[in-house]
Amino acid sequence: MLQSGELRAPVDSTVDPPGEYEFMAQASDVAGNSAQTTSRADGQPMRLTFPLKSGVKLNAHLAPGGSRQMTVAYRQVAKVAGRLRDASERPLAGQEVT
């Protein structure tokens, strides 16, 4: 898909075995011109290491009251405080939790 002059495509990195993958982009126009590349715009190879996301552990409490369980209605906001760690228990600072 073309967005703001860039080719973009979603990829599910959990369905293939872990490892490095090289991607190829192919584009064509209505006049029949086509091109393909395995390079990014900066010339670097388009390689990604799967999985793109790694396991994390979140120890937290929910506000208000610090309860362990809370039901939040769709599109409502709840404040969570806690520590985010990777699968090896190392802290992950400054990461957005979605």
KOLVEX-537467 format. One record per residue (C-alpha): chain; y, z, x; residue number from 1. Coordinates in Angstrom, 2 decimals. Example, Ala and Ser with C-alpha at 12.3 -4.5 7.8 and 13.67 -1.06 7.14 Angstrom:
BEGIN
+----+---------+---------+---------+-----+
: ch :       v :       w :       u :   i :
+----+---------+---------+---------+-----+
:  A :   -4.50 :    7.80 :   12.30 :   1 :
:  A :   -1.06 :    7.14 :   13.67 :   2 :
+----+---------+---------+---------+-----+
***
This chain:
BEGIN
+----+---------+---------+---------+-----+
: ch :       v :       w :       u :   i :
+----+---------+---------+---------+-----+
:  A :    0.00 :    0.00 :    0.00 :   1 :
:  A :    3.46 :   -0.86 :    1.32 :   2 :
:  A :    6.02 :    1.97 :    1.16 :   3 :
:  A :    9.47 :    1.71 :    2.76 :   4 :
:  A :    8.26 :   -1.07 :    5.06 :   5 :
:  A :    5.17 :    0.85 :    6.18 :   6 :
:  A :    1.54 :    0.24 :    5.30 :   7 :
:  A :   -0.04 :    3.41 :    3.91 :   8 :
:  A :   -3.50 :    4.21 :    2.62 :   9 :
:  A :   -5.20 :    7.43 :    1.54 :  10 :
:  A :   -8.34 :    8.50 :    3.37 :  11 :
:  A :  -10.83 :   11.27 :    2.60 :  12 :
:  A :  -11.73 :   12.73 :    5.99 :  13 :
:  A :  -14.43 :   14.98 :    4.53 :  14 :
:  A :  -16.92 :   12.25 :    3.54 :  15 :
:  A :  -17.61 :   10.91 :    7.05 :  16 :
:  A :  -19.10 :   12.81 :   10.00 :  17 :
:  A :  -16.62 :   14.65 :   12.27 :  18 :
:  A :  -15.31 :   12.54 :   15.13 :  19 :
:  A :  -12.67 :   10.02 :   16.14 :  20 :
:  A :  -12.13 :    6.94 :   13.97 :  21 :
:  A :  -10.04 :    3.85 :   14.68 :  22 :
:  A :   -8.39 :    2.16 :   11.70 :  23 :
:  A :   -7.48 :   -1.45 :   11.10 :  24 :
:  A :   -4.65 :   -2.56 :    8.83 :  25 :
:  A :   -4.76 :   -6.02 :    7.31 :  26 :
:  A :   -1.93 :   -7.63 :    5.35 :  27 :
:  A :   -1.42 :  -10.99 :    3.69 :  28 :
:  A :    1.31 :  -12.61 :    1.64 :  29 :
:  A :    1.36 :  -15.08 :   -1.25 :  30 :
:  A :    1.87 :  -17.99 :    1.19 :  31 :
:  A :   -1.53 :  -17.27 :    2.74 :  32 :
:  A :   -0.26 :  -15.74 :    5.98 :  33 :
:  A :   -2.29 :  -12.81 :    7.20 :  34 :
:  A :   -2.39 :  -10.44 :   10.13 :  35 :
:  A :   -4.40 :   -7.44 :   11.21 :  36 :
:  A :   -3.89 :   -4.71 :   13.75 :  37 :
:  A :   -5.41 :   -1.49 :   15.02 :  38 :
:  A :   -2.06 :   -0.35 :   16.48 :  39 :
:  A :    0.66 :    1.85 :   15.06 :  40 :
:  A :    4.28 :    0.66 :   14.99 :  41 :
:  A :    4.83 :    2.31 :   18.40 :  42 :
:  A :    1.90 :    0.39 :   19.94 :  43 :
:  A :   -0.46 :    3.37 :   20.09 :  44 :
:  A :   -3.98 :    2.91 :   18.70 :  45 :
:  A :   -4.39 :    3.97 :   15.07 :  46 :
:  A :   -6.97 :    6.68 :   15.67 :  47 :
:  A :   -7.58 :    9.84 :   13.69 :  48 :
:  A :   -9.97 :   12.70 :   14.33 :  49 :
:  A :  -11.96 :   13.76 :   11.26 :  50 :
:  A :  -11.83 :   16.08 :    9.51 :  51 :
:  A :   -8.04 :   15.98 :    9.25 :  52 :
:  A :   -7.93 :   19.51 :    7.85 :  53 :
:  A :   -9.85 :   22.41 :    9.30 :  54 :
:  A :  -11.16 :   25.56 :    7.69 :  55 :
:  A :   -8.79 :   28.49 :    7.39 :  56 :
:  A :   -8.99 :   32.07 :    6.22 :  57 :
:  A :   -6.24 :   33.67 :    4.13 :  58 :
:  A :   -6.06 :   37.44 :    3.72 :  59 :
:  A :   -3.32 :   38.20 :    1.23 :  60 :
:  A :   -2.06 :   40.28 :   -1.63 :  61 :
:  A :   -0.32 :   38.98 :   -4.71 :  62 :
:  A :    3.11 :   40.21 :   -5.80 :  63 :
:  A :    4.08 :   42.09 :   -7.86 :  64 :
:  A :    1.72 :   45.01 :   -7.49 :  65 :
:  A :   -0.46 :   43.74 :   -4.68 :  66 :
:  A :   -3.45 :   43.01 :   -6.92 :  67 :
:  A :   -6.45 :   41.06 :   -5.60 :  68 :
:  A :   -6.56 :   38.69 :   -8.55 :  69 :
:  A :   -3.85 :   37.07 :  -10.63 :  70 :
:  A :   -3.79 :   34.32 :  -13.25 :  71 :
:  A :   -0.78 :   32.04 :  -12.95 :  72 :
:  A :    0.15 :   29.53 :  -15.64 :  73 :
:  A :    0.38 :   25.85 :  -14.70 :  74 :
:  A :    3.63 :   25.02 :  -12.85 :  75 :
:  A :    4.57 :   28.69 :  -12.58 :  76 :
:  A :    5.36 :   30.28 :   -9.24 :  77 :
:  A :    3.63 :   33.31 :   -7.73 :  78 :
:  A :    4.62 :   34.98 :   -4.47 :  79 :
:  A :    1.82 :   35.50 :   -1.95 :  80 :
:  A :    2.08 :   37.39 :    1.33 :  81 :
:  A :   -0.63 :   37.46 :    3.94 :  82 :
:  A :   -2.01 :   36.21 :    7.23 :  83 :
:  A :   -3.32 :   32.68 :    7.66 :  84 :
:  A :   -5.97 :   32.23 :   10.35 :  85 :
:  A :   -8.12 :   29.33 :   11.52 :  86 :
:  A :  -11.90 :   29.41 :   11.34 :  87 :
:  A :  -11.96 :   31.18 :   14.74 :  88 :
:  A :   -9.67 :   33.95 :   13.43 :  89 :
:  A :   -6.65 :   32.76 :   15.47 :  90 :
:  A :   -3.31 :   33.14 :   13.62 :  91 :
:  A :   -1.69 :   29.96 :   12.27 :  92 :
:  A :    2.08 :   30.44 :   12.41 :  93 :
:  A :    4.58 :   28.42 :   10.40 :  94 :
:  A :    2.03 :   26.55 :    8.27 :  95 :
:  A :    2.69 :   25.54 :    4.67 :  96 :
:  A :    0.00 :   26.65 :    2.24 :  97 :
:  A :   -0.45 :   24.32 :   -0.72 :  98 :
+----+---------+---------+---------+-----+
***
